[in-house]
């Protein structure tokens, strides 16, 4: 799980947002409650112009 999360972060830092989202998706398949994966995926989606998808992920992180 951490490997996908870390690889997603590396891809995002290199500008490969689509690849990063794929890795964050794999992370969330393994642990659907991992807030950092939702947060990172939200930023990647926003960078690709997916405002709605970014907002949905952000909401999952910010819910009490």
C-alpha positions as CSV (number, residue, x, y, z in Angstrom):
1,X,0.0,0.0,0.0
2,X,2.7,2.5,1.0
3,X,4.6,1.7,-2.2
4,X,1.6,2.8,-4.4
5,X,1.2,5.9,-2.2
6,X,4.9,6.8,-2.5
7,X,5.0,6.1,-6.2
8,X,1.9,8.3,-6.7
9,X,3.6,11.1,-4.9
10,X,6.7,10.7,-7.0
11,X,4.7,10.8,-10.2
12,X,2.8,13.9,-9.1
13,X,6.1,15.6,-8.3
14,X,7.2,14.8,-11.9
15,X,4.0,16.2,-13.3
16,X,2.4,12.8,-14.2
17,X,-0.9,13.5,-12.6
18,X,-2.8,10.7,-14.4
19,X,-0.2,8.2,-13.3
20,X,-0.3,9.5,-9.8
21,X,-4.1,9.1,-9.7
22,X,-3.8,5.5,-10.8
23,X,-1.4,4.8,-8.0
24,X,-3.6,6.6,-5.4
25,X,-6.6,4.5,-6.7
26,X,-4.6,1.3,-6.1
27,X,-3.7,2.6,-2.6
28,X,-7.4,3.2,-1.9
29,X,-8.3,-0.2,-3.1
30,X,-6.0,-1.6,-0.4
31,X,-7.1,0.9,2.3
32,X,-10.2,2.8,1.5
33,X,-9.9,4.9,4.7
34,X,-6.4,6.3,4.1
35,X,-6.9,10.1,4.3
36,X,-3.5,11.0,2.7
37,X,-4.3,9.1,-0.4
38,X,-7.6,11.0,-0.8
39,X,-5.8,14.3,-0.1
40,X,-3.1,13.6,-2.6
41,X,-5.5,12.3,-5.3
42,X,-7.6,15.5,-4.7
43,X,-4.6,17.7,-5.5
44,X,-3.8,15.6,-8.6
45,X,-7.3,15.8,-9.9
46,X,-7.4,19.6,-9.3
47,X,-4.1,19.9,-11.3
48,X,-5.9,18.1,-14.2
49,X,-8.9,20.5,-14.0
50,X,-11.3,18.0,-12.3
51,X,-12.8,20.3,-9.8
52,X,-15.7,18.0,-9.0
53,X,-13.5,15.0,-8.4
54,X,-11.1,17.0,-6.3
55,X,-13.9,18.3,-4.2
56,X,-15.3,14.8,-3.6
57,X,-11.9,13.5,-2.4
58,X,-11.4,16.6,-0.3
59,X,-14.8,16.1,1.3
60,X,-13.8,12.5,2.3
61,X,-10.7,13.9,4.0
62,X,-12.4,16.8,5.8
63,X,-15.4,14.9,7.2
64,X,-15.4,14.5,10.9
